């Protein structure tokens, strides 16, 4: 026997645990047969022993379910549950996606998709909250409103860290039905909706009425979310306002739960002269900066935010605040300053993972995550009043800019 290879004879090479040895076939070079004996290198034995010890409890649970569980189950359902649990232990934004969930998630950034028409986010207490309801959609017709908490979809309960799965469950083929249980003011309600085509408009525009604008031509731009085409659409809107004599505008980012980071940077770039938009940092402390060029709109503007302004929307708010480009009005933003990538697995299943891999900061390392952006002018809306106090303060500020 060649002692330099440090081979030892073993009676049992390893304990095979379900799903743990996908790459074991590639390790045959570590094994050699000598007659009736099987030899393995010590380094490979240590590796296999470590894996066996790490997943021993999981194997015990699996065998117990296999022998004692009364109900029906499938191996696929068990493994999906394991994958879900693995990512939910990280943070409320990372998750495992089945192929269908991945498909529905990517469709959400398109111009149209089939669903019920709600924009959702994660609340501070890890529940799924409705930020807005699209007009003339199944959700609006069913009576759902901003501030409702979604509890179940088709009988399955969802928490905040299952937001993507819940979003996927709400989408589906046009004409199919979906049952949703939600709560409002502590009371639970259940509705059955028929999915329909949803026009995923991310920007709404208009002009202030004369009795509010005091004769000035003031524009209004509301960005609900940042889809793939939002940046180009926003630039076109700004250009049209500049051409038609608009004197200034209000940018409303309230209830905007985020979206595509690159698109948010495009919007910020259109608003800012040369300066830092954001800095991203990884676990390894590598840094990347996104900067705006010198070209920017000459129109004065103010920005509205609230506690549901999150993620990519906070990138825009932080860039504006950090570069002193405009006044921020409203309440402290949500505080989601981390970025996720979505990546399909290479195993051909179509499944995917969404994983937090970066934290982003505003100019001068302005921290966003778990902090949020504090407005320059704090204004609370009274839930018992029909008046939008935040909007009216924004009108006052933009009129002051235009008159000055």
C-alpha positions in Angstrom: 0.0 0.0 0.0 1.3 3.5 -0.9 1.5 5.2 2.5 1.9 8.7 0.9 -1.7 8.6 -0.1 -2.8 7.9 3.5 -5.5 5.5 2.5 -7.4 3.7 5.3 -9.7 0.7 5.0 -13.3 1.3 6.1 -16.3 -0.9 6.3 -18.8 1.9 5.6 -17.9 4.9 3.6 -20.6 7.3 4.5 -24.3 7.7 5.5 -26.2 9.0 2.5 -28.7 11.7 3.5 -31.5 12.7 1.1 -30.4 15.5 -1.2 -27.0 16.0 0.5 -24.8 14.4 -2.0 -25.7 15.8 -5.4 -22.0 16.1 -6.2 -20.9 12.7 -4.8 -20.5 11.2 -8.3 -17.7 13.6 -8.9 -15.8 12.3 -5.9 -15.1 8.8 -7.2 -11.4 9.7 -7.7 -11.1 9.7 -3.9 -12.1 6.0 -3.8 -10.1 2.9 -4.8 -11.0 -0.7 -4.7 -8.4 -3.3 -3.6 -10.0 -6.8 -3.8 -12.8 -7.0 -1.2 -11.8 -3.8 0.5 -12.8 -0.2 -0.3 -10.3 2.5 0.5 -10.9 6.2 0.8 -8.5 9.1 1.3 -8.6 10.6 4.8 -9.4 14.1 3.5 -12.5 12.7 1.7 -13.5 10.7 4.8 -13.3 13.8 6.9 -15.4 15.7 4.4 -18.1 13.1 4.2 -18.1 12.6 8.0 -18.6 16.3 8.5 -21.5 16.4 6.1 -23.1 13.4 7.8 -22.8 15.0 11.2 -24.1 18.3 10.0 -27.3 16.8 8.4 -27.8 13.9 10.9 -30.8 15.6 12.6 -32.4 16.3 9.2 -32.0 12.7 8.2 -33.5 11.6 11.6 -36.6 13.9 11.0 -37.0 12.6 7.5 -36.9 9.0 8.6 -39.4 9.7 11.4 -41.8 11.3 8.9 -41.3 8.4 6.6 -42.2 5.9 9.3 -44.7 7.6 11.5 -46.5 10.5 9.8 -50.2 9.8 9.4 -51.1 12.0 6.4 -50.1 12.1 2.8 -47.0 14.0 1.6 -44.6 14.1 -1.3 -40.8 14.2 -1.2 -41.0 17.3 -3.4 -43.2 19.1 -0.8 -40.8 18.1 2.0 -37.7 19.3 0.1 -39.4 22.6 -0.8 -40.2 23.2 2.8 -36.5 22.6 3.7 -35.4 25.1 1.1 -38.0 27.7 2.3 -36.8 27.3 5.9 -33.1 27.6 4.9 -33.6 31.0 3.3 -36.2 32.3 5.8 -33.6 31.9 8.5 -31.5 34.6 6.8 -33.7 37.6 6.5 -37.2 38.5 5.3 -36.1 39.3 1.8 -34.1 36.1 0.8 -36.2 33.2 -0.4 -36.4 30.0 -2.5 -38.7 30.1 -5.5 -40.3 27.3 -7.4 -40.2 27.6 -11.2 -43.8 29.0 -11.2 -43.0 31.5 -8.4 -39.9 32.7 -10.4 -42.0 33.1 -13.5 -44.6 35.1 -11.7 -42.0 37.3 -10.0 -40.3 38.2 -13.2 -43.7 38.9 -14.8 -44.4 41.5 -12.1 -41.9 43.9 -13.7 -43.6 43.7 -17.1 -46.2 46.1 -18.5 -49.1 43.6 -18.0 -49.6 40.4 -16.1 -52.6 38.4 -14.8 -53.5 38.8 -11.1 -55.8 40.7 -8.7 -54.1 44.1 -8.7 -52.5 44.8 -5.3 -49.1 46.3 -4.4 -47.8 44.6 -1.2 -44.9 45.0 1.2 -43.7 43.6 4.5 -44.9 45.4 7.7 -42.7 46.0 10.7 -44.3 43.0 12.5 -43.5 40.7 9.5 -47.0 40.7 8.0 -48.0 41.2 4.4 -49.6 44.7 4.0 -51.4 46.1 1.0 -49.8 49.4 0.0 -52.2 50.2 -2.8 -54.9 48.7 -5.0 -54.9 49.3 -8.8 -58.0 50.9 -10.1 -60.7 48.8 -11.8 -59.1 45.5 -10.8 -60.5 42.4 -9.1 -59.1 43.5 -5.7 -60.7 46.9 -5.9 -64.1 45.4 -7.0 -63.8 42.9 -4.0 -63.4 45.9 -1.6 -59.7 45.5 -0.7 -58.0 48.7 0.4 -54.7 50.2 1.3 -53.6 49.0 4.8 -55.3 45.6 4.6 -53.2 42.6 5.8 -53.2 39.5 3.7 -53.4 36.4 5.8 -54.1 33.5 3.4 -54.3 32.8 -0.3 -56.3 29.7 -1.2 -56.2 28.5 2.3 -52.4 28.8 2.8 -51.1 31.2 5.4 -48.3 33.6 4.5 -46.1 35.8 6.6 -43.9 38.7 5.6 -40.9 36.6 4.7 -43.1 34.7 2.3 -44.0 37.9 0.3 -42.8 36.5 -3.0 -44.6 33.2 -2.6 -47.8 35.1 -1.7 -47.4 37.4 -4.7 -47.0 34.4 -6.9 -50.1 32.7 -5.4 -52.2 35.8 -6.2 -51.1 35.7 -9.9 -52.3 33.1 -12.3 -54.1 32.5 -15.6 -56.8 35.1 -16.5 -60.3 33.9 -15.6 -59.2 31.6 -12.7 -60.4 32.2 -9.2 -58.4 32.8 -6.1 -59.6 33.0 -2.4 -58.0 35.6 -0.2 -58.4 36.0 3.6 -57.3 39.4 4.9 -57.7 41.5 8.0 -58.7 45.2 8.5 -58.9 46.9 11.8 -58.5 43.5 13.5 -61.5 41.9 11.7 -60.9 39.1 9.2 -62.6 39.0 5.8 -62.5 36.5 3.0 -63.2 37.2 -0.7 -63.1 35.2 -3.9 -61.7 37.0 -6.9 -61.4 36.2 -10.6 -57.9 37.0 -11.9 -57.8 39.4 -14.7 -55.2 41.2 -16.9 -53.5 43.9 -14.8 -52.0 46.9 -16.6 -48.8 47.4 -14.5 -48.6 51.2 -14.8 -45.8 52.4 -12.5 -46.2 56.1 -13.1 -49.2 58.4 -12.8 -49.0 62.0 -13.9 -51.2 65.1 -13.8 -51.3 68.8 -13.1 -52.6 70.6 -10.1 -55.9 72.4 -10.4 -55.9 76.2 -10.6 -57.5 76.7 -7.3 -54.7 74.8 -5.6 -51.8 75.9 -7.8 -52.7 79.6 -7.6 -52.4 80.0 -11.3 -49.0 78.3 -11.6 -48.5 75.3 -13.8 -47.4 72.6 -11.3 -47.0 69.0 -12.3 -47.6 65.9 -10.3 -45.7 62.6 -10.8 -46.6 59.5 -8.7 -44.3 56.4 -9.0 -46.0 53.3 -7.6 -43.0 51.0 -8.2 -39.9 50.7 -10.3 -40.4 48.4 -13.2 -38.1 47.8 -16.1 -39.4 50.7 -18.2 -40.0 53.2 -15.4 -36.7 55.1 -16.0 -37.3 55.8 -19.7 -41.0 56.7 -19.0 -40.0 59.1 -16.2 -37.4 60.9 -18.5 -40.1 61.3 -21.2 -42.5 62.8 -18.7 -39.9 65.3 -17.4 -39.0 66.2 -21.0 -42.7 66.8 -21.8 -43.1 69.0 -18.7 -40.1 71.1 -19.6 -41.5 71.6 -23.2 -45.0 72.5 -22.2 -44.0 75.2 -19.6 -44.5 73.3 -16.3 -42.9 75.5 -13.6 -42.2 72.7 -11.1 -43.6 69.4 -9.9 -44.3 67.1 -6.9 -42.7 63.7 -7.0 -44.8 61.3 -4.9 -43.0 58.2 -3.7 -45.4 57.3 -0.9 -46.4 53.6 -0.7 -43.7 52.8 -3.2 -42.3 49.4 -2.1 -39.3 49.5 -4.5 -38.5 47.4 -7.5 -35.6 47.4 -10.0 -32.6 49.1 -8.5 -31.1 50.1 -11.8 -34.4 51.8 -12.8 -34.4 53.8 -9.5 -30.9 55.0 -10.3 -32.1 56.1 -13.7 -34.8 58.2 -12.1 -32.4 59.7 -9.6 -29.9 60.5 -12.5 -32.6 62.4 -14.3 -33.2 64.6 -11.2 -29.6 65.2 -10.1 -26.6 67.0 -11.4 -23.2 65.3 -11.1 -23.0 63.5 -7.7 -23.2 60.2 -5.9 -26.6 58.3 -6.1 -25.6 55.4 -3.9 -22.8 53.2 -2.7 -23.2 49.4 -2.4 -21.1 47.3 0.0 -20.8 43.5 0.1 -19.9 41.2 3.0 -16.3 41.3 1.8 -16.4 45.1 2.1 -16.0 45.7 -1.6 -17.6 48.9 -2.7 -19.3 50.2 -5.9 -20.6 53.6 -6.5 -23.3 54.8 -8.8 -23.0 58.4 -9.9 -25.2 60.8 -11.9 -23.9 62.8 -14.8 -24.1 66.6 -15.0 -27.3 66.5 -17.0 -30.5 67.0 -14.9 -33.9 68.6 -15.1 -33.9 72.4 -14.5 -37.4 72.2 -13.0 -37.7 72.6 -9.2 -39.4 69.8 -7.4 -40.3 68.4 -4.0 -40.6 64.8 -2.9 -43.3 63.0 -0.8 -42.4 59.9 1.2 -44.0 57.9 4.0 -43.4 54.8 6.2 -44.2 52.6 3.2 -41.6 54.2 0.9 -39.0 51.4 0.7 -36.1 49.8 -1.0 -35.4 51.3 -4.5 -37.7 54.2 -3.7 -35.4 55.0 -0.7 -32.4 55.0 -3.1 -34.1 57.9 -4.9 -35.0 59.7 -1.7 -31.6 59.3 -0.2 -29.8 60.5 -3.4 -32.0 63.6 -3.5 -31.5 64.3 0.2 -27.8 63.7 0.2 -27.3 66.0 -2.8 -29.6 68.7 -1.4 -31.5 68.6 -4.7 -35.0 69.1 -3.2 -37.0 69.0 0.0 -38.3 65.7 1.3 -41.7 65.9 2.9 -43.7 63.3 4.9 -42.8 60.7 7.4 -39.7 58.5 8.0 -39.3 55.9 5.3 -39.4 52.1 5.8 -35.6 51.4 6.0 -34.9 48.6 3.5 -31.3 49.2 2.4 -30.3 45.8 1.1 -30.2 44.4 -2.4 -31.2 41.0 -3.6 -30.3 39.2 -6.7 -32.6 36.6 -8.3 -30.8 33.6 -9.9 -32.2 30.5 -11.5 -30.6 27.2 -10.5 -28.5 25.4 -13.1 -30.1 22.0 -12.5 -32.8 22.6 -15.2 -35.7 22.7 -12.7 -36.5 26.3 -13.4 -36.4 27.0 -9.6 -34.6 30.1 -8.4 -33.3 31.8 -5.3 -33.5 35.4 -4.2 -30.5 36.3 -1.9 -29.5 39.4 -0.1 -25.9 40.2 -1.2 -25.4 43.9 -0.8 -26.3 46.8 1.5 -26.6 50.3 -0.1 -26.0 53.7 1.3 -26.9 57.2 0.2 -24.3 59.9 -0.4 -21.8 60.4 2.4 -22.5 56.8 3.5 -26.0 57.8 4.6 -27.4 54.6 6.2 -30.8 53.4 5.0 -31.2 49.8 6.2 -33.3 49.5 9.4 -33.1 53.3 9.7 -34.9 54.9 6.8 -34.8 58.5 5.4 -35.9 61.3 7.7 -37.8 64.0 5.8 -36.6 67.6 5.8 -40.2 68.5 6.7 -42.1 66.0 8.8 -45.8 65.9 8.2 -48.2 63.3 9.5 -51.5 62.5 7.8 -54.5 62.3 10.1 -56.3 59.0 9.3 -59.6 60.5 10.5 -59.3 63.4 8.1 -60.0 63.4 4.4 -57.4 66.0 3.8 -54.0 64.9 2.6 -51.8 67.1 4.8 -48.6 65.8 3.3 -49.7 66.7 -0.2 -50.9 70.1 0.8 -47.6 70.9 2.4 -45.8 69.7 -0.8 -48.0 72.2 -2.7 -47.0 75.0 -0.4 -43.3 74.2 -0.8 -43.3 73.9 -4.6 -45.3 77.1 -4.9 -42.7 78.8 -2.8 -39.9 77.4 -5.1 -41.7 78.7 -8.2 -42.6 82.1 -6.8 -39.1 82.6 -5.4 
